[in-house]
Amino acid sequence: METQFLHNFTIPNYRSPKFSSKKYLRRRKSEPNVGITSKPFENTGTNPNPYITLSTASGRGDAETAVVVEKPPPRPPSFEVFSGNPMPFGATPGDGGVNFSVVSSNASSATLCLITLSDLQEKRVTEQIALNPLTNKTGDVWHVFLKGDFEDMVYAYRFDGSFSPEDGLYFESSKLLIDPYAKAVVSRGEYGALGTGDECWPQMACLVPSNTDEFDWEGDLPLKFPQRDLFMYEMHVRGFTRHESSNSKYPGTYLGVVEKLDYLKKLGVNCIELMPCHEFNELEYYSYNPVLGDYKMNFWGYSTINYFSPMARYSSKGIGNCGIGAVNEFKYLVREAHKRGIEVIMDVVFNHTAEGNENGPILSFRGLDNSVFYMLAPKGEYYNYSGCGNTFNCNHPIVRQFIVDSLRYWVTEMHVDGFRFDLASIMTRSSSLWDAVNVYGSAIEGETFTTGTPLGSPPLVDMISNDPILRGVKLIAEAWDCGGLYQVGMFPHWSIWSEWNGKYRDTVRQFIKGTDGFSGAFAECLCGSPNLYKEGGRKPWNSINFVCAHDGFTLADLVTYNNKHNLANGEENKDGEDHNNSWNCGQEGEFASTSVKKLRRRQMRNFFLCLMVSQGVPMIYMGDEYGHTKGGNNNTYCHDNFINYFRWDKMEEASSDFFRFCCLLSKFRHECESLGLNDFLTAERLQWHGYAPGIPDWSDTSRFVAFTLRDSVKGELYIAFNASHVAVTVALPERPGYRWDPLVDTGKPAPFDFITDDLPDRQVAIRQYAHFLDNNLYPMISYSSIILSLSPDNTTYS
């Protein structure tokens, strides 16, 4: 340490601490001291004092004495320092150097810290530059421009000011803070590996960008698919290829996903929704789990550290090239997805951050301007509408501009096609110190808003909706939060926002499992939920239809378990949702009778068929296409193991004939003109039926819904759902000169559940229906669904 101190050099604008030799006379005997105090993160920046003080003792019990040793002359400054510009925010290369700019409205001083990668691991600041508030500050923006050699150099900030939590202030000059606008975060390079000294929160720093950081997009352009044509696939980057059966060269990474894009294409997917890929700390929940004998992780990633940086440990290069490797691998994933006709949507978490409540770490936003970035009560307490300890202050002017800047960056620089906003209802709540004059320019008569009040025209959503870049991408709201605000069908939308339709999920689950009283609501779901979206001027494609997602049961578990089985989480089964609208088909768990297992397979097909024939945008969760099970665990946020890993071996097993069914049905949907309409259905296309043509039954006891749909490509389709425990024979609509041909019947064993033109023994299978169809009838067993197609009545069976 002495050698490192003696060989540092003077940095302009850096003021060293003042030391007294008397202070060090009381040091422990024989302990050398180099004149700097011990801090959590050591400063080895230049001390302009040409002397250092060492304390010594003779070893004979006499008093310590002070010895002054002259240092060698300082080396020349390594950076030229200029005042810099307040815009743009973040670190921006140009004019032979880098401009650094960051906002902090309440800090009394700011220091830019430059750190080599080796010093970062050793918790040392290599060089630091104190910012002069007269020359390096404009308004509330601190800025500086540096020229010099930034190779293998990262940066962070220190801010000083009042540490007064009751006033919402958490300034602590010993903390190195991440720039909110950093384009990559550098810390640990390997997923799940502890930091130096077995730390879960090792020091993080930011990439210093360069004009040489280029990526060859090979002419990539946005696909701009009409949203009505999408088939979405929610997926986890690490979980998709981490299992050994993936045989991936780069398991658990962005490159691993690229290796499997052709598989998604085969499934018919043309849009992937990536679970959080912003930088987060997977060790946030790190603790031993005695149930499984492993360690709990923040696997899902809904706890953001930085909103401009891709998750570095999803990259095969980790923190290689100071994080540029991760940036380029994410870009490569997007580029290769686009080549295959697959759009990329990011799941973004602007409702809270990884800093948690008052007991959480000081990483970035809290140490920069806590009262600006977080929603606070009058005495500094954190509002917790997110259920995760803090709530992002989304509608504060600085914060909402920050969010818009982040979204623009991911569209323009990373080429993503849209965003799904986690707990988006938080973005509609009023910010701390809500002030209509500040937000709208004038007071609102009768305004009584308090912090967190839902707003009819929230400024952030307004900004995003009218932004010239963002209004052209997919915008999807999870329209609820943990504070009880539920806005499905009512989210402020400016005619462009879509919603995860949680009401679709709940209604479809209830009807398919045979609950009375849902036939009418189920019919609304099939039509794109006009009861939710038509009156407000939106379209069927504003409804993102799903039955299962990352949180909750998988599709296989939905038909296997009545109750959650979350003991593996180590929380005594107290976590997770208790009301799942699931049905185990007669026996709890995977070990069941043959008849129960057959029923479960039918039910899985019924759910998928419902998704594919509903107006709106279908979305499935990774692994549901082959029947992935999590053993009844409906809250697998903490498992970096087989529970969450896509099982490629299971998908490839002969028993996964469900995958064939899903592929064929998604292809069928893409071919149909009528199953992804821009407008809501009318009587010109749609006719409802019951057991008899034209006589639907909407009573509370009805468990049968059927309809015919005119399609310009397929002609006319007859689609029916029998959610009763009783088999029925239905009368089909009369179409003179035509006959109804069987296409899909979930009551039939594979491969006859979907009759294709190239199916062996296809004619034999059709003949089995002939005596019914000749009389315009069709038999449906219990809990089954069908699709029939109309064709000219000139077919002969040989």
C-alpha positions in Angstrom: 0.0 0.0 0.0 2.9 2.4 0.7 4.3 1.8 -2.7 0.9 2.5 -4.4 0.5 5.7 -2.4 4.0 7.0 -3.2 3.6 6.5 -6.9 0.3 8.3 -7.3 0.3 11.6 -9.1 -1.5 14.9 -8.8 -5.0 15.2 -10.3 -6.2 18.7 -11.0 -9.1 19.9 -8.8 -8.5 17.1 -6.3 -8.2 18.4 -2.7 -6.5 16.0 -0.3 -7.7 15.5 3.2 -5.7 17.3 5.9 -3.8 15.1 8.4 -2.2 15.7 11.7 1.0 13.9 12.7 -0.3 13.8 16.3 -3.2 11.6 15.2 -1.0 8.9 14.1 1.3 8.9 17.2 -1.5 6.8 18.9 -1.4 4.1 16.2 -0.8 0.5 17.2 2.9 -0.3 17.8 4.9 -1.1 14.7 1.8 -0.5 12.5 2.8 1.6 9.5 0.5 4.5 8.5 0.6 6.2 5.1 -1.5 9.2 6.1 -5.0 8.2 4.8 -7.9 7.1 6.9 -9.5 3.6 6.5 -12.7 3.7 4.5 -15.0 1.0 3.0 -13.6 1.9 -0.5 -10.0 3.0 -0.4 -8.9 6.2 -2.1 -5.5 6.0 -3.7 -6.0 9.2 -5.5 -3.2 11.8 -5.5 -2.2 13.7 -2.3 -0.5 16.9 -3.4 1.4 17.0 -0.1 5.0 16.2 -0.9 5.4 14.4 2.4 3.9 11.3 4.1 3.9 10.5 7.7 5.0 7.2 9.1 4.6 6.1 12.8 7.3 3.9 14.2 8.3 2.3 17.6 11.5 0.8 18.8 10.0 -2.3 20.2 11.5 -1.5 23.7 8.3 0.0 25.0 9.1 3.6 24.3 6.7 6.1 22.8 6.0 6.1 19.1 7.6 8.9 17.2 6.7 10.7 13.9 9.0 10.4 11.0 8.6 12.6 7.9 9.7 11.1 4.6 9.9 13.1 1.4 8.1 11.7 -1.6 9.4 11.6 -5.1 8.1 14.4 -7.3 4.6 13.8 -8.6 4.1 12.4 -12.1 2.3 14.6 -14.7 -1.5 14.6 -14.6 -3.0 11.7 -16.5 -6.1 13.6 -17.5 -6.8 17.1 -18.8 -9.8 18.5 -17.0 -12.3 20.9 -18.5 -15.6 22.2 -17.3 -17.7 20.0 -19.6 -21.3 20.3 -20.7 -24.5 19.5 -18.8 -26.0 17.6 -21.7 -26.3 14.8 -22.6 -26.5 13.0 -19.3 -24.2 10.1 -18.7 -20.7 9.6 -20.1 -20.4 10.6 -23.8 -17.3 10.3 -25.9 -16.3 13.1 -28.3 -13.7 15.8 -29.2 -10.9 13.5 -28.0 -12.3 12.9 -24.6 -15.3 12.0 -22.5 -18.0 14.3 -21.1 -19.5 13.2 -17.8 -22.8 14.6 -16.7 -25.1 13.7 -13.8 -28.1 15.3 -11.9 -28.2 15.7 -8.2 -30.4 18.6 -6.9 -29.5 18.2 -3.2 -25.8 17.3 -3.1 -23.3 19.8 -1.7 -20.3 18.3 -3.6 -19.6 15.8 -6.3 -16.5 13.8 -7.2 -15.9 11.7 -10.3 -13.9 8.6 -9.4 -11.9 6.7 -12.1 -10.9 3.1 -11.3 -8.9 0.6 -13.1 -10.3 -2.9 -13.3 -7.6 -4.2 -11.0 -8.3 -1.5 -8.5 -12.0 -2.2 -8.6 -11.4 -5.8 -7.4 -9.2 -4.4 -4.6 -11.7 -1.8 -3.6 -9.4 1.1 -4.6 -10.2 4.4 -6.4 -7.4 4.9 -8.9 -8.0 8.6 -9.4 -10.7 11.1 -8.4 -11.6 14.5 -9.6 -13.6 16.9 -7.4 -16.1 18.9 -9.3 -16.0 22.6 -8.7 -19.6 23.9 -8.2 -18.7 27.1 -10.0 -17.2 25.6 -13.1 -18.6 22.1 -13.1 -22.2 22.6 -12.3 -25.1 24.1 -14.3 -28.4 24.2 -12.4 -28.6 20.8 -10.7 -26.3 19.1 -13.3 -22.8 18.3 -12.3 -20.5 17.9 -15.3 -16.8 17.6 -16.4 -14.9 16.8 -19.6 -11.7 14.8 -19.5 -9.1 14.0 -22.0 -6.7 11.1 -21.4 -6.3 7.3 -21.6 -9.4 5.5 -20.4 -8.3 2.0 -21.4 -9.5 -0.6 -18.9 -10.9 2.3 -16.8 -14.4 2.5 -15.3 -16.0 5.2 -13.3 -18.4 6.0 -10.5 -19.4 9.1 -8.4 -19.2 10.2 -4.8 -21.7 12.8 -3.6 -21.7 14.6 -0.3 -24.5 16.4 1.5 -26.9 15.8 4.4 -27.5 12.3 5.7 -31.0 12.8 7.1 -33.4 9.9 6.3 -36.3 11.7 7.9 -35.8 14.5 5.3 -35.4 11.9 2.5 -31.6 12.5 2.2 -29.1 9.7 2.1 -25.8 11.4 1.0 -22.8 9.4 2.1 -19.5 10.4 0.6 -17.9 7.1 1.3 -20.2 5.4 -1.2 -19.3 4.9 -4.8 -22.4 5.4 -6.9 -23.4 4.1 -10.3 -24.3 6.7 -12.9 -28.0 6.1 -13.7 -27.1 6.7 -17.4 -24.3 4.2 -17.4 -24.3 2.0 -20.6 -22.8 -1.0 -18.8 -22.2 -1.9 -15.2 -18.9 -3.7 -14.3 -18.7 -5.8 -11.2 -18.7 -9.6 -11.0 -18.2 -11.4 -14.4 -19.6 -14.8 -13.6 -23.3 -15.5 -12.8 -23.8 -16.6 -9.2 -20.1 -16.2 -8.2 -19.5 -14.3 -5.0 -17.3 -11.2 -5.0 -14.0 -10.6 -3.4 -14.2 -11.7 0.3 -17.4 -13.7 -0.5 -19.4 -10.5 -0.9 -22.9 -10.5 -2.4 -22.7 -6.8 -3.1 -19.2 -6.1 -4.4 -18.4 -2.7 -5.6 -19.8 -1.8 -9.0 -18.7 0.8 -11.5 -19.6 2.1 -15.0 -18.3 1.6 -18.5 -16.4 4.6 -19.9 -17.6 4.6 -23.5 -15.5 5.2 -26.6 -16.1 6.2 -30.2 -14.5 2.9 -31.2 -17.3 0.9 -29.5 -19.0 -0.2 -32.7 -21.4 -3.0 -33.7 -22.2 -4.2 -37.2 -26.0 -4.2 -37.4 -25.7 -5.5 -41.0 -28.5 -3.2 -42.1 -30.9 -4.3 -39.4 -34.2 -2.4 -39.4 -37.3 -2.7 -37.2 -39.7 -5.4 -38.3 -42.8 -3.3 -37.4 -45.2 -6.3 -37.5 -48.8 -5.3 -36.9 -49.5 -6.2 -33.3 -52.6 -8.2 -34.3 -50.2 -10.7 -36.1 -48.0 -11.5 -33.1 -47.6 -14.7 -31.3 -45.7 -13.8 -28.1 -43.4 -16.0 -26.1 -42.4 -14.9 -22.6 -38.9 -16.3 -21.8 -36.0 -16.1 -19.4 -32.6 -15.7 -21.0 -30.6 -17.8 -18.6 -33.4 -20.4 -18.0 -33.9 -21.0 -21.7 -30.5 -22.8 -22.3 -28.9 -23.3 -18.9 -30.0 -27.0 -18.6 -27.4 -29.4 -19.9 -29.9 -30.9 -22.3 -29.8 -27.7 -24.3 -26.4 -28.8 -25.6 -25.7 -25.1 -26.0 -22.2 -23.8 -26.6 -23.0 -20.8 -24.5 -25.6 -22.0 -22.0 -27.6 -19.4 -20.1 -26.5 -16.5 -22.2 -27.7 -14.2 -25.0 -25.7 -16.3 -27.4 -27.5 -19.4 -26.1 -30.8 -17.9 -27.0 -29.5 -17.2 -30.5 -28.7 -20.9 -30.9 -32.3 -21.7 -30.3 -34.1 -19.1 -32.4 -34.9 -21.5 -35.1 -36.7 -23.6 -32.6 -38.9 -20.7 -31.7 -39.5 -20.1 -35.4 -40.7 -23.7 -35.8 -43.1 -23.1 -32.9 -44.6 -20.1 -34.8 -43.3 -17.5 -32.4 -42.7 -14.1 -34.0 -42.1 -12.1 -30.8 -40.1 -12.9 -27.7 -40.8 -11.0 -24.5 -37.6 -11.2 -22.5 -37.9 -11.2 -18.7 -35.7 -8.5 -17.1 -32.4 -8.0 -18.9 -31.4 -4.7 -17.2 -28.5 -5.1 -14.9 -29.6 -6.7 -11.6 -27.9 -8.6 -8.8 -28.8 -12.3 -8.8 -27.1 -12.6 -5.4 -29.6 -10.2 -3.8 -31.5 -13.0 -2.0 -28.4 -15.2 -1.6 -28.9 -17.5 1.3 -28.7 -21.2 2.0 -31.9 -23.1 1.2 -32.0 -26.3 3.4 -35.0 -27.7 1.5 -33.1 -28.2 -1.8 -29.5 -27.9 -0.4 -28.6 -25.0 -2.7 -28.7 -21.2 -2.5 -31.5 -18.9 -3.2 -31.0 -16.4 -6.1 -32.8 -13.5 -7.6 -33.5 -15.6 -10.7 -36.3 -13.6 -12.3 -34.4 -10.3 -12.1 -37.3 -8.0 -11.1 -34.9 -5.7 -9.1 -33.1 -3.3 -11.4 -29.8 -1.7 -10.6 -29.3 0.2 -13.8 -31.8 0.9 -16.7 -29.4 1.5 -19.5 -27.1 -1.5 -19.0 -27.8 -5.1 -20.2 -27.4 -7.8 -17.6 -23.6 -8.5 -17.9 -23.7 -12.0 -16.5 -26.1 -13.1 -19.3 -23.2 -12.5 -21.6 -20.6 -15.2 -22.5 -18.0 -12.5 -22.1 -19.2 -11.3 -18.6 -17.5 -8.0 -17.9 -15.1 -8.4 -20.8 -13.9 -5.2 -22.4 -15.5 -3.3 -19.4 -19.0 -4.5 -20.3 -18.9 -3.8 -24.0 -19.1 -7.6 -24.6 -22.5 -7.8 -22.9 -23.8 -4.8 -24.9 -22.7 -6.3 -28.2 -24.1 -9.8 -27.4 -27.5 -8.3 -26.6 -27.4 -6.4 -29.9 -26.4 -9.7 -31.6 -29.4 -11.4 -30.1 -31.7 -8.7 -31.4 -30.1 -8.7 -34.9 -30.3 -12.4 -35.3 -33.9 -12.5 -34.0 -34.9 -9.9 -36.6 -33.3 -12.0 -39.3 -35.7 -14.8 -38.5 -38.7 -12.5 -38.3 -38.9 -12.4 -34.5 -39.4 -9.1 -32.7 -37.9 -8.5 -29.3 -39.8 -7.0 -26.4 -38.2 -6.2 -23.1 -39.8 -6.6 -19.7 -38.9 -3.4 -17.8 -39.2 -2.7 -14.1 -39.7 1.1 -13.5 -41.8 0.5 -10.4 -39.0 0.0 -7.9 -35.2 -0.6 -7.8 -32.8 -3.0 -6.1 -32.1 -0.4 -3.3 -35.1 -1.6 -1.4 -36.4 0.2 1.7 -34.4 2.2 4.3 -32.4 -0.9 5.2 -31.3 -1.5 1.6 -28.0 -0.7 0.0 -27.0 2.7 -1.4 -26.0 1.9 -5.0 -27.1 4.7 -7.2 -30.4 6.6 -7.1 -30.6 6.7 -3.3 -27.2 8.2 -2.9 -27.7 10.6 -5.8 -31.0 12.2 -5.0 -33.2 9.9 -2.8 -36.1 12.4 -2.5 -36.3 12.8 -6.2 -36.1 9.2 -7.4 -38.3 7.6 -4.8 -41.9 8.2 -3.6 -41.6 9.3 0.0 -43.9 10.1 2.9 -43.6 13.4 4.8 -41.1 11.9 7.3 -39.0 10.2 4.7 -40.6 6.7 4.8 -40.8 4.8 1.5 -44.1 4.2 -0.1 -44.3 0.5 -1.1 -46.8 0.2 -3.9 -44.4 -2.2 -5.5 -44.3 -4.7 -2.7 -40.5 -4.6 -2.9 -39.6 -1.9 -0.4 -39.6 1.3 -2.5 -41.6 2.9 -5.3 -40.0 4.7 -8.2 -41.1 8.3 -8.3 -42.2 8.0 -11.9 -44.1 11.2 -12.4 -41.4 13.5 -11.0 -40.1 15.7 -13.9 -36.5 14.4 -13.6 -37.5 10.8 -13.2 -40.0 10.6 -16.0 -37.4 12.2 -18.4 -34.9 9.6 -17.2 -37.4 6.8 -18.0 -38.1 8.2 -21.5 -34.4 8.5 -22.1 -33.8 4.9 -21.1 -36.6 3.6 -23.4 -35.4 5.7 -26.3 -31.9 4.3 -25.8 -33.1 0.7 -26.0 -35.1 1.5 -29.2 -32.5 3.5 -31.0 -29.2 1.9 -29.8 -30.3 -1.6 -29.0 -33.0 -2.0 -31.7 -35.7 -3.5 -29.4 -39.2 -3.5 -30.7 -41.2 -2.6 -27.6 -41.6 -2.9 -23.8 -43.8 -4.7 -21.3 -44.0 -2.5 -18.1 -44.0 -4.5 -14.9 -46.6 -3.2 -12.4 -47.4 -0.4 -14.8 -50.1 1.1 -12.7 -47.4 2.6 -10.5 -46.6 4.8 -13.5 -50.0 6.4 -13.2 -49.6 7.4 -9.5 -48.8 11.0 -8.5 -45.3 11.6 -7.4 -44.0 12.8 -4.1 -44.7 16.6 -3.5 -47.2 16.5 -6.4 -47.6 20.0 -7.7 -50.1 20.6 -10.6 -48.4 24.0 -11.4 -45.0 22.2 -11.8 -46.5 19.4 -13.9 -49.2 21.1 -16.0 -48.3 24.8 -15.7 -51.4 25.8 -13.7 -53.4 24.7 -10.8 -56.3 22.4 -11.2 -59.5 23.5 -9.5 -60.5 21.2 -6.7 -57.3 19.2 -6.8 -56.8 17.2 -3.7 -54.1 14.8 -4.9 -51.7 13.3 -2.4 -48.7 11.2 -3.1 -49.6 8.0 -4.9 -53.0 9.1 -6.1 -53.9 7.6 -9.5 -54.0 10.2 -12.2 -56.3 10.3 -15.2 -53.5 11.7 -17.5 -50.2 10.7 -15.8 -47.4 12.8 -17.2 -45.0 9.9 -17.8 -47.5 7.8 -19.7 -48.4 11.0 -21.7 -44.8 11.6 -22.5 -44.2 8.0 -23.7 -47.4 8.0 -25.7 -46.6 11.1 -27.6 -42.9 10.6 -27.9 -41.9 10.6 -31.7 -39.7 7.5 -31.1 -41.6 5.5 -28.5 -45.2 5.9 -29.8 -44.2 3.7 -32.7 -43.1 0.6 -30.7 -45.1 -1.9 -28.8 -46.2 -0.6 -25.4 -47.7 -3.2 -23.0 -48.9 -2.5 -19.5 -49.2 -4.9 -16.6 -52.1 -2.8 -15.5 -52.0 -3.4 -11.7 -49.7 -2.9 -8.7 -49.3 -4.2 -5.2 -51.1 -1.3 -3.7 -54.5 -2.5 -4.9 -54.7 -0.4 -8.0 -56.2 -2.6 -10.8 -56.6 -1.0 -14.2 -57.1 -3.8 -16.7 -59.3 -2.2 -19.4 -58.8 1.2 -17.8 -55.1 1.9 -18.1 -54.5 5.4 -19.7 -53.8 4.4 -23.2 -53.8 7.2 -25.8 -55.1 4.5 -28.2 -51.7 2.8 -28.4 -51.1 1.0 -25.1 -51.9 -2.7 -24.8 -52.4 -4.6 -21.5 -51.7 -8.0 -20.1 -55.3 -9.1 -19.9 -55.5 -10.6 -16.4 -59.3 -10.9 -16.7 -58.8 -13.1 -19.8 -56.6 -15.4 -17.8 -59.0 -15.7 -14.9 -62.1 -16.1 -17.0 -60.6 -18.7 -19.3 -59.3 -20.7 -16.4 -62.7 -20.7 -14.7 -64.6 -21.7 -17.8 -62.3 -24.4 -19.1 -62.2 -26.2 -15.8 -66.0 -26.3 -15.8 -67.1 -23.5 -13.4 -70.7 -22.4 -13.8 -71.5 -18.8 -14.6 -68.7 -18.0 -17.1 -70.0 -18.9 -20.5 -70.9 -15.3 -21.4 -67.6 -13.9 -20.1 -65.7 -16.6 -21.9 -67.4 -15.6 -25.2 -66.2 -12.0 -24.5 -62.6 -13.3 -24.2 -62.9 -15.1 -27.5 -63.9 -11.9 -29.2 -60.9 -9.9 -27.9 -62.6 -8.5 -24.7 -64.7 -5.8 -26.3 -66.3 -5.2 -22.9 -62.9 -3.9 -21.8 -61.4 -2.2 -24.9 -64.1 -1.3 -27.4 -65.7 1.6 -25.6 -62.3 3.4 -25.0 -61.5 3.3 -28.7 -59.0 0.4 -28.6 -58.8 -2.7 -30.7 -58.8 -6.4 -30.1 -55.0 -6.5 -30.3 -54.8 -4.2 -27.3 -55.5 -7.3 -25.3 -52.5 -9.5 -24.6 -54.2 -12.9 -24.0 -52.5 -15.4 -21.7 -53.4 -18.3 -19.5 -50.0 -18.7 -17.8 -46.9 -16.5 -17.3 -43.7 -16.6 -15.3 -45.5 -15.9 -12.0 -48.1 -18.5 -11.1 -48.6 -22.1 -12.3 -47.2 -23.4 -15.5 -49.8 -24.8 -17.9 -49.0 -28.4 -16.9 -49.2 -27.5 -13.2 -52.5 -25.6 -13.8 -54.1 -29.0 -14.6 -52.2 -31.0 -12.0 -52.5 -29.1 -8.8 -55.3 -27.5 -6.8 -53.0 -25.9 -4.3 -49.6 -24.3 -4.5 -46.6 -26.4 -3.3 -43.9 -23.8 -2.6 -42.0 -25.5 0.2 -38.8 -25.5 -2.0 -38.7 -21.7 -1.6 -37.9 -22.1 2.1 -40.8 -19.9 3.3 -43.0 -22.6 4.7 -45.4 -22.4 1.7 -46.5 -18.9 2.8 -45.4 -17.1 -0.3 -47.1 -17.1 -3.7 -50.7 -16.7 -4.8 -53.3 -18.8 -3.0 -56.1 -18.3 -5.6 -55.0 -19.9 -8.8 -58.3 -21.0 -10.5 -56.6 -24.3 -11.2 -58.0 -27.9 -11.2 -56.0 -31.1 -10.8 -58.5 -33.1 -12.8 -59.2 -35.4 -9.9 -55.9 -36.2 -8.2 -53.3 -33.9 -6.7 -49.8 -34.1 -8.1 -48.0 -35.8 -11.0 -48.6 -39.3 -9.9 -52.1 -40.0 -11.0 -54.3 -42.6 -12.8 -54.2 -43.0 -16.5 -57.7 -41.5 -16.9 -56.7 -38.4 -14.9 -53.5 -38.0 -17.0 -55.6 -38.2 -20.2 -57.9 -35.5 -19.0 -55.0 -33.3 -18.1 -53.6 -33.6 -21.6 -57.0 -32.6 -23.0 -57.2 -29.6 -20.8 -53.8 -28.4 -21.8 -54.9 -28.6 -25.4 -58.2 -26.8 -24.6 -56.3 -23.9 -23.1 -53.9 -23.6 -26.0 -56.7 -23.9 -28.6 -58.6 -21.1 -26.8 -55.5 -18.8 -27.0 -55.1 -19.5 -30.7 -58.7 -18.9 -31.7 -59.2 -15.8 -29.5 -59.1 -12.3 -31.0 -56.2 -10.3 -29.5 -52.6 -11.3 -29.1 -51.8 -14.8 -27.7 -48.8 -15.2 -25.4 -47.5 -18.3 -23.8 -44.7 -18.9 -21.2 -41.5 -20.7 -22.0 -41.8 -24.4 -21.6 -45.6 -24.6 -21.7 -45.4 -25.9 -25.2 -44.0 -29.2 -24.0 -45.7 -29.3 -20.5 -42.9 -28.0 -18.3 -43.7 -28.6 -14.6 -42.4 -26.7 -11.5 -43.9 -29.3 -9.2 -46.8 -27.0 -8.3 -44.5 -24.1 -7.2 -46.2 -20.9 -8.3 -43.5 -18.5 -7.2 -40.2 -19.7 -8.4 -38.4 -16.3 -8.3 -35.4 -17.7 -6.3 -34.5 -20.9 -8.1 -31.5 -21.1 -10.4 -32.0 -24.8 -11.1 -34.0 -27.4 -12.8 -37.3 -25.9 -11.5 -36.9 -22.9 -13.9 -34.7 -24.4 -16.6 -36.2 -25.2 -20.0 -35.9 -29.0 -20.3 -34.9 -29.7 -23.9 -34.8 -33.4 -23.1 -38.4 -33.4 -22.1 -39.4 -31.4 -25.1 -37.8 -34.0 -27.4 -39.4 -37.0 -25.7 -42.1 -38.8 -27.7 -44.5 -37.9 -24.9 -44.3 -34.3 -25.8 -46.7 -34.6 -28.7 -48.2 -31.5 -27.2 -45.4 -29.6 -28.9 -46.6 -30.9 -32.3 -50.1 -29.8 -31.5 -48.9 -26.3 -30.5 -46.8 -25.9 -33.7 -49.7 -26.9 -35.9 -52.2 -24.7 -34.2 -50.0 -21.7 -34.2 -49.4 -22.2 -38.0 -53.2 -22.5 -38.5 -53.7 -19.2 -36.7 -51.2 -17.4 -38.8 -52.9 -18.8 -42.0 -56.3 -17.7 -41.0 -57.4 -14.2 -41.9 -60.1 -14.1 -39.2 -58.0 -14.9 -36.1 -56.2 -11.7 -35.8 -58.5 -9.0 -36.8 -57.9 -5.3 -36.6 -61.5 -4.6 -35.4 -64.0 -6.3 -33.2 -66.1 -9.1 -34.7 -69.6 -8.3 -36.0 -72.6 -10.5 -36.9 -71.4 -10.5 -40.5 -68.6 -12.8 -39.5 -69.7 -14.4 -36.3 -72.6 -16.5 -35.3 -73.1 -18.1 -31.8 -74.4 -21.6 -31.3 -75.5 -24.0 -28.6 -76.1 -27.7 -28.8 -78.4 -26.6 -31.7 -77.4 -24.1 -34.4 -78.1 -20.5 -33.7 -79.4 -21.1 -30.1 -76.5 -20.2 -27.7 -77.0 -20.8 -24.0 -75.7 -18.0 -21.8 -77.3 -19.2 -18.6 -75.3 -19.6 -15.4 -75.3 -23.4 -15.8 -74.1 -23.4 -19.4 -70.7 -25.0 -20.0 -70.9 -25.1 -23.7 -69.8 -22.3 -26.1 -69.7 -22.6 -29.9 -69.5 -20.2 -32.9 -69.0 -20.1 -36.6 -66.5 -17.7 -38.1 -66.2 -16.7 -41.7 -62.6 -16.6 -43.0 -61.5 -15.4 -46.4 -58.7 -18.0 -46.5 -60.2 -21.0 -44.8 -63.8 -20.5 -45.8 -65.9 -21.0 -42.6 -64.9 -22.5 -39.3 -66.9 -24.1 -36.6 -65.3 -23.9 -33.1 -66.8 -25.3 -30.0 -65.8 -25.8 -26.3 -67.5 -28.4 -24.1 -66.4 -27.7 -20.5 -68.9 -30.1 -19.0 -68.1 -33.5 -17.4 -70.8 -34.9 -19.7 -70.3 -35.9 -23.4 -72.5 -34.2 -25.9 -73.5 -34.5 -29.5 -73.9 -31.2 -31.2 -76.0 -30.3 -34.2 -74.0 -28.3 -36.8 -75.2 -25.4 -38.9 -76.7 -26.4 -42.2 -74.6 -25.3 -45.2 -76.3 -26.7 -48.4 -73.7 -28.1 -50.9 -71.0 -28.1 -48.2 -70.0 -30.4 -45.4 -68.1 -29.9 -42.1 -64.7 -31.7 -42.0 -62.8 -32.4 -38.7 -59.6 -30.6 -38.2 -58.9 -30.3 -34.4 -60.4 -32.4 -31.7 -58.7 -32.3 -28.3 -60.6 -35.4 -27.3 -58.7 -37.6 -29.8 -55.2 -39.0 -29.0 -52.2 -37.7 -30.9 -51.6 -37.4 -33.8 -55.4 -37.4 -34.5 -55.9 -34.4 -32.2 -54.9 -32.3 -35.3 -55.6 -33.9 -38.7 -53.1 -32.7 -41.3 -53.1 -33.4 -45.0 -50.0 -35.6 -44.7 -51.2 -37.5 -41.7 -50.9 -41.3 -42.2 -54.3 -43.0 -42.2 -55.9 -39.6 -42.5 -58.9 -41.0 -44.5 -59.4 -43.7 -42.0 -59.6 -41.2 -39.2 -62.1 -39.0 -41.1 -64.3 -42.0 -42.0 -64.8 -42.6 -38.2 -66.7 -39.3 -38.2 -68.6 -39.8 -41.4 -71.8 -41.2 -40.1 -72.1 -38.2 -37.7 -71.1 -35.6 -40.2 -73.4 -37.0 -42.9 -76.2 -36.1 -40.5 -74.7 -32.7 -39.6 -73.8 -33.9 -36.1 -70.5 -34.1 -34.2 -69.8 -36.0 -30.9 -67.7 -34.2 -28.2 -66.5 -36.0 -25.1 -66.3 -34.2 -21.8 -63.8 -31.4 -21.5 -62.9 -31.1 -25.1 -62.8 -28.6 -27.9 -63.0 -28.8 -31.7 -62.4 -26.9 -34.9 -64.3 -28.0 -38.1 -63.8 -26.5 -41.5 -66.3 -26.2 -44.3 -65.6 -27.7 -47.6 -67.7 -28.6 -50.8 -69.7 -31.8 -50.3 -68.0 -33.8 -53.0 -65.7 -35.8 -50.7 -65.8 -39.6 -51.0 -64.3 -42.0 -48.4 -62.5 -45.0 -49.8 
